[in-house]
Amino acid sequence: GDIGYLDEEGYLYLIGRKSRFAKVYGKRVNLDDLEQMLTHEGAGEIAVISDDEKVYVVTDVTRIKEQDEKILHWRELPHKESGKIDYRRIGERVKEDETVYM
């Protein structure tokens, strides 16, 4: 998403975009590309998020056949009113849980 701020007069200034990239094993990885690749493998609905240290793969537990300890299995993923995956809420929930990461 876009990053910006409002000044005292109410003008909106856009200063950049939030990165959907992460370092994985020393390489820069596009999280959207990783998400798309995993989705095409038939794993169902998937969200890939990252903090400064870890990359998390979260999927809908009702749509996946094999359980993998490196993938977080949730009953359903949170969505915004628009129907898009809510990455912010996923990040908040991941921070609360002790998890295994890639």
N, C-alpha and C positions, 0 to 999 in steps of 0.2 A: 503494500500500500504506500501511498504518498505520505511524506513527512512535512509538516509545516507548522506555522504558528499565526496567531492573530495579533496585530499591534493594538495600541491603545485606541486607535480610531476605528477599529473593526476591519482593517484590511487583512486579507489572507495572503501569506507568503509561503510558497512551496519551495522547500530547500532540498528535496531529494526523495528517494524511495527506499523503503525498508528492503534490505537484501534478502533474497531467498537462496543464498549460497552458503555453504559451510565447508570447512576443511575436514575431509575424511581420509585418514591415513596419509596426511600430508598433501592431499590433492584437493583442489577447489571443485566442489560438486554443486550443480544446480539442483536444488531440492524439488523444484517442479518437474524436472526431467526424471529424477529418481522416482518420484510419485507416479508419473505417467508410465514408466517402465514396469513398475511393480503392479500397477492396475491392469496393464495389458497381459500380465501373466495369470490373470483370472483370480486374483486374491480378493476381489470385491472392492468396496470403498476403502481408500487408504489416504492417510494424511502423513506427511513427513515434515517434522519440525526440528529446529536446532536451537540450542543455547550456545554459549561460548565454548563448551567442552564436549557436548554430546549431540548425536543425531538420534532422534526417536522416530520409529515407524509405528503408527497406530492404525489398527484396522477394526472393522466391524466383525465381532466374533461369530455372528450368525452366518457369515458368508465364507468363512475359511475352513478348510477341511483339516489341515495339520496345525497343531499348536507348536510354536517356536518360541523359545525363551527370549529371543532377541526382538520379538515383535510384541507390542502391547496390544492385548485383545480386549476391546470394550464392547459392551452390548450394542451401543450405537455411538456414532460420532456426533458432536454438537454442530449445529448448523445455524447460520444467520437467518433472518427473516427472508432474505433473498434466495435461500436454498443452498448457498455456498457453504463450504466447510468453515467453521469458526476456529481459525488457528490460534487466536488469542486465548480462547477458553480451553483449548487443548493444552496449550503451554502452561496455563495456570494449574490445570489438573495434574499434569506431568510433574510439575515442581512439588506438588503435595505428596506424590507417591514415591516410594523407593522403587526404582526401575532398573532394568537391564538395558543396555544401550549397544548400538552398533560400534 
